[in-house]
Amino acid sequence: MKTLLLTLVVVTIVCLDLGYTLTCYKSLSGTVVCKPHETKCYRYSFCPFPNRVIYRRGCGTSCPGGNNPVCCSTDLCNK
């Protein structure tokens, strides 16, 4: 009986979709765990002032616009 119960528990754990959350850079030194519906890491740049480039990084549901956009779907791929 214990063996059957243990087998059922193991099968249940293996068959469950435990979910996977993506981790992306939010800044050069910090990371963020994405929400379940956010499946992309992104990075893009923009120039609000001459000779001043700002980079935005984070999680998203789609790929952003901006200059030189990077869009990827593996952990910490948006450095």
MMTF fields as JSON, N, C-alpha, C and O atoms, coordinates in Angstrom:
{
  "mmtfVersion": "1.0.0",
  "mmtfProducer": "UNKNOWN",
  "numBonds": 315,
  "numAtoms": 316,
  "numGroups": 79,
  "numChains": 1,
  "numModels": 1,
  "chainsPerModel": [1],
  "groupsPerChain": [79],
  "chainIdList": ["A"],
  "bondAtomList": [4, 2, 8, 6, 12, 10, 16, 14, 20, 18, 24, 22, 28, 26, 32, 30, 36, 34, 40, 38, 44, 42, 48, 46, 52, 50, 56, 54, 60, 58, 64, 62, 68, 66, 72, 70, 76, 74, 80, 78, 84, 82, 88, 86, 92, 90, 96, 94, 100, 98, 104, 102, 108, 106, 112, 110, 116, 114, 120, 118, 124, 122, 128, 126, 132, 130, 136, 134, 140, 138, 144, 142, 148, 146, 152, 150, 156, 154, 160, 158, 164, 162, 168, 166, 172, 170, 176, 174, 180, 178, 184, 182, 188, 186, 192, 190, 196, 194, 200, 198, 204, 202, 208, 206, 212, 210, 216, 214, 220, 218, 224, 222, 228, 226, 232, 230, 236, 234, 240, 238, 244, 242, 248, 246, 252, 250, 256, 254, 260, 258, 264, 262, 268, 266, 272, 270, 276, 274, 280, 278, 284, 282, 288, 286, 292, 290, 296, 294, 300, 298, 304, 302, 308, 306, 312, 310],
  "bondOrderList": [1, 1, 1, 1, 1, 1, 1, 1, 1, 1, 1, 1, 1, 1, 1, 1, 1, 1, 1, 1, 1, 1, 1, 1, 1, 1, 1, 1, 1, 1, 1, 1, 1, 1, 1, 1, 1, 1, 1, 1, 1, 1, 1, 1, 1, 1, 1, 1, 1, 1, 1, 1, 1, 1, 1, 1, 1, 1, 1, 1, 1, 1, 1, 1, 1, 1, 1, 1, 1, 1, 1, 1, 1, 1, 1, 1, 1, 1],
  "groupList": [{"groupName": "MET", "atomNameList": ["N", "CA", "C", "O"], "elementList": ["N", "C", "C", "O"], "formalChargeList": [0, 0, 0, 0], "bondAtomList": [1, 0, 2, 1, 3, 2], "bondOrderList": [1, 1, 2], "singleLetterCode": "M", "chemCompType": "L-PEPTIDE LINKING"}, {"groupName": "LYS", "atomNameList": ["N", "CA", "C", "O"], "elementList": ["N", "C", "C", "O"], "formalChargeList": [0, 0, 0, 0], "bondAtomList": [1, 0, 2, 1, 3, 2], "bondOrderList": [1, 1, 2], "singleLetterCode": "K", "chemCompType": "L-PEPTIDE LINKING"}, {"groupName": "THR", "atomNameList": ["N", "CA", "C", "O"], "elementList": ["N", "C", "C", "O"], "formalChargeList": [0, 0, 0, 0], "bondAtomList": [1, 0, 2, 1, 3, 2], "bondOrderList": [1, 1, 2], "singleLetterCode": "T", "chemCompType": "L-PEPTIDE LINKING"}, {"groupName": "LEU", "atomNameList": ["N", "CA", "C", "O"], "elementList": ["N", "C", "C", "O"], "formalChargeList": [0, 0, 0, 0], "bondAtomList": [1, 0, 2, 1, 3, 2], "bondOrderList": [1, 1, 2], "singleLetterCode": "L", "chemCompType": "L-PEPTIDE LINKING"}, {"groupName": "VAL", "atomNameList": ["N", "CA", "C", "O"], "elementList": ["N", "C", "C", "O"], "formalChargeList": [0, 0, 0, 0], "bondAtomList": [1, 0, 2, 1, 3, 2], "bondOrderList": [1, 1, 2], "singleLetterCode": "V", "chemCompType": "L-PEPTIDE LINKING"}, {"groupName": "ILE", "atomNameList": ["N", "CA", "C", "O"], "elementList": ["N", "C", "C", "O"], "formalChargeList": [0, 0, 0, 0], "bondAtomList": [1, 0, 2, 1, 3, 2], "bondOrderList": [1, 1, 2], "singleLetterCode": "I", "chemCompType": "L-PEPTIDE LINKING"}, {"groupName": "CYS", "atomNameList": ["N", "CA", "C", "O"], "elementList": ["N", "C", "C", "O"], "formalChargeList": [0, 0, 0, 0], "bondAtomList": [1, 0, 2, 1, 3, 2], "bondOrderList": [1, 1, 2], "singleLetterCode": "C", "chemCompType": "L-PEPTIDE LINKING"}, {"groupName": "ASP", "atomNameList": ["N", "CA", "C", "O"], "elementList": ["N", "C", "C", "O"], "formalChargeList": [0, 0, 0, 0], "bondAtomList": [1, 0, 2, 1, 3, 2], "bondOrderList": [1, 1, 2], "singleLetterCode": "D", "chemCompType": "L-PEPTIDE LINKING"}, {"groupName": "GLY", "atomNameList": ["N", "CA", "C", "O"], "elementList": ["N", "C", "C", "O"], "formalChargeList": [0, 0, 0, 0], "bondAtomList": [1, 0, 2, 1, 3, 2], "bondOrderList": [1, 1, 2], "singleLetterCode": "G", "chemCompType": "PEPTIDE LINKING"}, {"groupName": "TYR", "atomNameList": ["N", "CA", "C", "O"], "elementList": ["N", "C", "C", "O"], "formalChargeList": [0, 0, 0, 0], "bondAtomList": [1, 0, 2, 1, 3, 2], "bondOrderList": [1, 1, 2], "singleLetterCode": "Y", "chemCompType": "L-PEPTIDE LINKING"}, {"groupName": "SER", "atomNameList": ["N", "CA", "C", "O"], "elementList": ["N", "C", "C", "O"], "formalChargeList": [0, 0, 0, 0], "bondAtomList": [1, 0, 2, 1, 3, 2], "bondOrderList": [1, 1, 2], "singleLetterCode": "S", "chemCompType": "L-PEPTIDE LINKING"}, {"groupName": "PRO", "atomNameList": ["N", "CA", "C", "O"], "elementList": ["N", "C", "C", "O"], "formalChargeList": [0, 0, 0, 0], "bondAtomList": [1, 0, 2, 1, 3, 2], "bondOrderList": [1, 1, 2], "singleLetterCode": "P", "chemCompType": "L-PEPTIDE LINKING"}, {"groupName": "HIS", "atomNameList": ["N", "CA", "C", "O"], "elementList": ["N", "C", "C", "O"], "formalChargeList": [0, 0, 0, 0], "bondAtomList": [1, 0, 2, 1, 3, 2], "bondOrderList": [1, 1, 2], "singleLetterCode": "H", "chemCompType": "L-PEPTIDE LINKING"}, {"groupName": "GLU", "atomNameList": ["N", "CA", "C", "O"], "elementList": ["N", "C", "C", "O"], "formalChargeList": [0, 0, 0, 0], "bondAtomList": [1, 0, 2, 1, 3, 2], "bondOrderList": [1, 1, 2], "singleLetterCode": "E", "chemCompType": "L-PEPTIDE LINKING"}, {"groupName": "ARG", "atomNameList": ["N", "CA", "C", "O"], "elementList": ["N", "C", "C", "O"], "formalChargeList": [0, 0, 0, 0], "bondAtomList": [1, 0, 2, 1, 3, 2], "bondOrderList": [1, 1, 2], "singleLetterCode": "R", "chemCompType": "L-PEPTIDE LINKING"}, {"groupName": "PHE", "atomNameList": ["N", "CA", "C", "O"], "elementList": ["N", "C", "C", "O"], "formalChargeList": [0, 0, 0, 0], "bondAtomList": [1, 0, 2, 1, 3, 2], "bondOrderList": [1, 1, 2], "singleLetterCode": "F", "chemCompType": "L-PEPTIDE LINKING"}, {"groupName": "ASN", "atomNameList": ["N", "CA", "C", "O"], "elementList": ["N", "C", "C", "O"], "formalChargeList": [0, 0, 0, 0], "bondAtomList": [1, 0, 2, 1, 3, 2], "bondOrderList": [1, 1, 2], "singleLetterCode": "N", "chemCompType": "L-PEPTIDE LINKING"}],
  "groupTypeList": [0, 1, 2, 3, 3, 3, 2, 3, 4, 4, 4, 2, 5, 4, 6, 3, 7, 3, 8, 9, 2, 3, 2, 6, 9, 1, 10, 3, 10, 8, 2, 4, 4, 6, 1, 11, 12, 13, 2, 1, 6, 9, 14, 9, 10, 15, 6, 11, 15, 11, 16, 14, 4, 5, 9, 14, 14, 8, 6, 8, 2, 10, 6, 11, 8, 8, 16, 16, 11, 4, 6, 6, 10, 2, 7, 3, 6, 16, 1],
  "groupIdList": [1, 2, 3, 4, 5, 6, 7, 8, 9, 10, 11, 12, 13, 14, 15, 16, 17, 18, 19, 20, 21, 22, 23, 24, 25, 26, 27, 28, 29, 30, 31, 32, 33, 34, 35, 36, 37, 38, 39, 40, 41, 42, 43, 44, 45, 46, 47, 48, 49, 50, 51, 52, 53, 54, 55, 56, 57, 58, 59, 60, 61, 62, 63, 64, 65, 66, 67, 68, 69, 70, 71, 72, 73, 74, 75, 76, 77, 78, 79],
  "secStructList": [7, 2, 2, 2, 2, 2, 2, 2, 2, 2, 2, 2, 2, 2, 2, 1, 7, 7, 7, 7, 7, 7, 3, 3, 3, 1, 1, 1, 1, 7, 3, 3, 3, 7, 7, 6, 6, 7, 7, 3, 3, 3, 3, 3, 3, 3, 3, 3, 3, 6, 6, 3, 3, 3, 3, 3, 3, 3, 3, 3, 1, 1, 7, 7, 7, 1, 3, 3, 3, 3, 3, 3, 7, 1, 6, 6, 7, 7, 7],
  "xCoordList": [0.827, 0.0, 0.871, 0.587, 1.933, 2.827, 3.533, 3.755, 3.877, 4.536, 3.61, 4.045, 2.352, 1.373, 1.197, 1.151, 1.1, 0.943, 2.171, 2.041, 3.346, 4.572, 4.648, 5.061, 4.256, 4.245, 3.289, 3.622, 2.118, 1.146, 1.679, 1.483, 2.338, 2.903, 3.987, 4.016, 4.862, 5.939, 5.372, 5.817, 4.41, 3.795, 3.103, 3.186, 2.434, 1.759, 2.767, 2.542, 3.864, 4.881, 5.498, 5.705, 5.79, 6.398, 5.442, 5.87, 4.173, 3.196, 2.717, 2.188, 2.89, 2.45, 3.342, 4.553, 2.743, 3.513, 3.834, 2.982, 5.042, 5.413, 5.629, 5.804, 5.619, 5.761, 7.219, 8.053, 7.505, 8.855, 8.753, 7.949, 9.547, 9.562, 10.906, 11.96, 10.844, 12.013, 12.652, 11.945, 13.969, 14.696, 15.424, 16.135, 15.237, 15.854, 16.598, 16.338, 17.527, 18.163, 17.183, 16.494, 17.126, 16.348, 17.299, 16.925, 18.521, 19.6, 20.88, 20.834, 22.01, 23.254, 23.571, 24.183, 23.161, 23.506, 22.322, 22.515, 21.112, 19.937, 19.121, 19.085, 18.468, 17.622, 16.197, 15.933, 15.293, 13.886, 13.334, 13.685, 12.472, 11.769, 10.495, 9.679, 10.333, 9.197, 7.904, 7.915, 6.807, 5.49, 5.267, 5.896, 4.392, 4.21, 3.862, 4.262, 3.13, 2.749, 3.842, 3.738, 4.877, 5.985, 7.033, 7.741, 7.124, 7.968, 9.197, 9.933, 9.429, 10.569, 11.372, 10.811, 12.686, 13.561, 13.839, 13.958, 13.94, 14.22, 15.296, 15.561, 15.904, 16.825, 16.729, 16.76, 16.613, 16.659, 17.269, 17.367, 17.672, 18.3, 17.563, 16.887, 17.72, 17.206, 18.081, 18.791, 18.018, 18.852, 17.964, 17.519, 17.696, 16.86, 17.595, 16.968, 18.926, 19.759, 20.951, 21.323, 21.546, 22.741, 23.828, 24.055, 24.472, 25.561, 25.139, 25.975, 23.872, 23.38, 22.497, 21.37, 23.008, 22.262, 21.738, 22.486, 20.466, 19.845, 19.367, 18.752, 19.661, 19.236, 18.095, 18.126, 17.108, 15.993, 16.051, 16.253, 15.872, 15.887, 14.718, 14.252, 14.245, 13.188, 12.505, 13.031, 11.308, 10.479, 9.335, 8.9, 8.859, 7.722, 7.011, 7.471, 5.88, 5.107, 5.445, 5.119, 6.102, 6.484, 7.792, 8.305, 8.315, 9.579, 9.323, 8.4, 10.13, 9.911, 10.528, 11.255, 10.223, 10.879, 12.132, 12.784, 12.473, 13.664, 14.863, 14.766, 15.987, 17.222, 17.901, 17.988, 18.372, 19.1, 18.378, 18.963, 17.137, 16.419, 16.981, 17.418, 16.957, 17.309, 16.09, 15.529, 15.68, 14.533, 14.911, 15.284, 14.815, 15.25, 14.391, 13.607, 14.537, 13.639, 14.359, 13.778, 15.616, 16.33, 16.772, 16.854, 17.052, 17.427, 18.639, 19.646, 18.515, 19.603, 20.249, 21.467, 19.443, 19.953, 19.965, 20.406, 19.496, 19.369, 20.412, 20.112, 21.62, 22.662, 23.109, 23.978],
  "yCoordList": [-1.199, 0.0, 1.262, 2.225, 1.241, 2.397, 2.58, 3.704, 1.471, 1.541, 2.149, 2.958, 1.77, 2.321, 3.816, 4.59, 4.219, 5.635, 6.426, 7.505, 5.897, 6.562, 6.671, 7.702, 5.625, 5.636, 6.697, 7.416, 6.801, 7.817, 9.228, 10.111, 9.439, 10.76, 11.105, 12.222, 10.172, 10.419, 10.695, 11.627, 9.912, 10.116, 11.472, 12.162, 11.857, 13.159, 14.291, 15.242, 14.204, 15.254, 15.335, 16.431, 14.205, 14.188, 14.737, 15.446, 14.425, 14.831, 16.264, 16.841, 16.847, 18.221, 19.175, 18.977, 20.185, 21.257, 22.221, 23.011, 22.164, 22.989, 24.439, 25.297, 24.717, 26.09, 26.496, 26.004, 27.378, 27.888, 29.391, 29.916, 30.08, 31.532, 31.984, 31.478, 32.922, 33.473, 34.523, 35.243, 34.619, 35.653, 36.52, 36.018, 37.837, 38.784, 39.858, 40.085, 40.511, 41.678, 42.839, 43.071, 43.565, 44.796, 45.989, 47.05, 45.8, 46.765, 45.957, 44.727, 46.621, 45.869, 44.992, 43.935, 45.421, 44.659, 43.947, 43.149, 44.21, 43.618, 42.77, 43.012, 41.773, 40.889, 40.934, 41.427, 40.413, 40.351, 39.009, 38.519, 38.423, 37.202, 37.632, 38.363, 37.18, 37.599, 36.938, 35.878, 37.588, 37.005, 35.86, 35.833, 34.923, 33.749, 34.079, 33.343, 35.163, 35.493, 36.259, 36.446, 36.7, 37.405, 36.376, 35.816, 36.14, 35.06, 35.565, 34.767, 36.859, 37.435, 38.344, 39.055, 38.31, 39.327, 40.333, 39.958, 41.604, 42.602, 43.569, 43.717, 44.22, 45.328, 46.228, 45.758, 47.505, 48.461, 49.752, 49.971, 50.592, 51.853, 53.014, 52.866, 54.17, 55.398, 56.56, 56.464, 57.653, 58.829, 60.028, 60.709, 60.303, 61.459, 62.785, 63.822, 62.746, 63.934, 63.563, 62.392, 64.534, 64.224, 63.59, 64.015, 62.6, 61.89, 61.234, 61.013, 60.925, 60.258, 59.091, 59.29, 57.876, 56.674, 56.028, 55.835, 55.698, 55.016, 53.651, 53.516, 52.649, 51.284, 50.895, 51.187, 50.25, 49.695, 48.182, 47.639, 47.519, 46.054, 45.582, 46.296, 44.376, 43.822, 42.638, 42.013, 42.344, 41.238, 41.803, 42.934, 41.022, 41.461, 40.308, 39.166, 40.646, 39.641, 39.637, 38.69, 40.703, 40.792, 41.565, 42.072, 41.648, 42.338, 43.836, 44.224, 44.677, 46.12, 46.728, 46.069, 47.985, 48.758, 49.391, 48.799, 50.576, 51.25, 50.961, 50.237, 51.541, 51.336, 50.052, 49.772, 49.288, 48.043, 47.148, 46.786, 46.787, 45.958, 44.539, 43.973, 43.993, 42.592, 41.947, 42.468, 40.827, 40.103, 38.629, 38.056, 38.012, 36.63, 35.941, 36.592, 34.647, 33.907, 32.911, 31.904, 33.188, 32.354, 33.219, 34.442, 32.594, 33.339, 34.237, 33.814, 35.479, 36.461, 36.651, 36.798, 36.647, 36.781, 38.229, 38.491, 39.172, 40.563, 41.495, 42.654, 41.004, 41.821, 42.956, 43.738],
  "zCoordList": [0.0, 0.0, 0.0, -0.713, 0.811, 0.846, -0.496, -0.946, -1.121, -2.422, -3.468, -4.287, -3.447, -4.383, -4.155, -5.112, -2.913, -2.585, -3.032, -3.61, -2.766, -3.18, -4.704, -5.235, -5.395, -6.855, -7.383, -8.325, -6.796, -7.223, -6.99, -7.825, -5.881, -5.589, -6.608, -7.124, -6.897, -7.86, -9.247, -9.917, -9.686, -10.999, -11.056, -12.072, -10.003, -9.96, -10.076, -10.824, -9.355, -9.409, -10.801, -11.323, -11.398, -12.728, -13.776, -14.687, -13.666, -14.676, -14.517, -15.466, -13.345, -13.143, -13.914, -14.01, -14.446, -15.044, -13.922, -13.514, -13.427, -12.284, -12.676, -11.81, -13.945, -14.413, -14.477, -13.717, -15.372, -15.529, -15.616, -16.386, -14.848, -14.918, -15.466, -15.08, -16.348, -17.009, -16.108, -15.402, -16.122, -15.396, -16.407, -17.277, -16.282, -17.211, -16.427, -15.245, -17.115, -16.516, -16.529, -17.522, -15.421, -15.333, -15.447, -15.947, -14.98, -15.116, -15.278, -15.29, -15.403, -15.577, -14.375, -14.522, -13.193, -11.994, -11.357, -10.44, -11.812, -11.184, -12.134, -13.34, -11.568, -12.367, -11.843, -10.746, -12.642, -12.273, -12.736, -13.81, -11.922, -12.313, -13.023, -12.463, -14.241, -15.063, -14.592, -13.967, -14.907, -14.648, -15.634, -16.691, -15.31, -16.18, -17.633, -18.535, -17.879, -19.256, -20.005, -21.217, -19.311, -19.944, -20.373, -19.536, -21.653, -22.173, -22.919, -23.499, -22.915, -23.627, -22.701, -21.867, -22.86, -22.282, -23.393, -24.56, -23.034, -24.061, -23.596, -22.403, -24.573, -24.345, -25.559, -26.696, -25.318, -26.419, -25.907, -24.7, -26.823, -26.445, -27.097, -28.115, -26.474, -27.078, -26.621, -25.621, -27.369, -27.109, -26.803, -27.727, -25.523, -25.199, -25.391, -25.609, -25.31, -25.474, -26.35, -26.422, -27.007, -27.802, -26.923, -25.79, -27.451, -26.766, -25.454, -24.578, -25.313, -24.092, -24.508, -24.96, -24.356, -24.717, -23.441, -22.483, -23.433, -22.295, -22.763, -23.821, -21.953, -22.254, -21.331, -20.136, -21.877, -21.107, -21.234, -22.32, -20.11, -20.081, -19.24, -18.352, -19.522, -18.699, -19.347, -20.268, -18.837, -19.317, -20.146, -19.93, -21.081, -21.87, -22.543, -22.538, -23.12, -23.849, -25.335, -26.05, -25.796, -27.206, -27.31, -26.313, -28.502, -28.739, -28.914, -29.629, -28.269, -28.346, -29.596, -30.339, -29.806, -30.849, -30.269, -29.409, -30.726, -30.224, -31.113, -32.104, -30.738, -31.492, -31.038, -29.842, -31.987, -31.717, -30.712, -29.692, -30.972, -29.997, -29.93, -30.932, -28.734, -28.5, -27.879, -26.915, -28.421, -27.895, -27.861, -28.885, -26.682, -26.534, -25.479, -24.788, -25.358, -24.465, -23.56, -23.156, -23.243, -22.278, -21.102, -21.221, -19.988, -18.788, -19.029, -19.597, -18.583, -18.58, -19.951, -20.056, -20.976, -22.347, -22.827, -23.946, -22.024, -22.472, -21.855, -21.568, -21.652, -21.015, -21.905, -21.52]
}
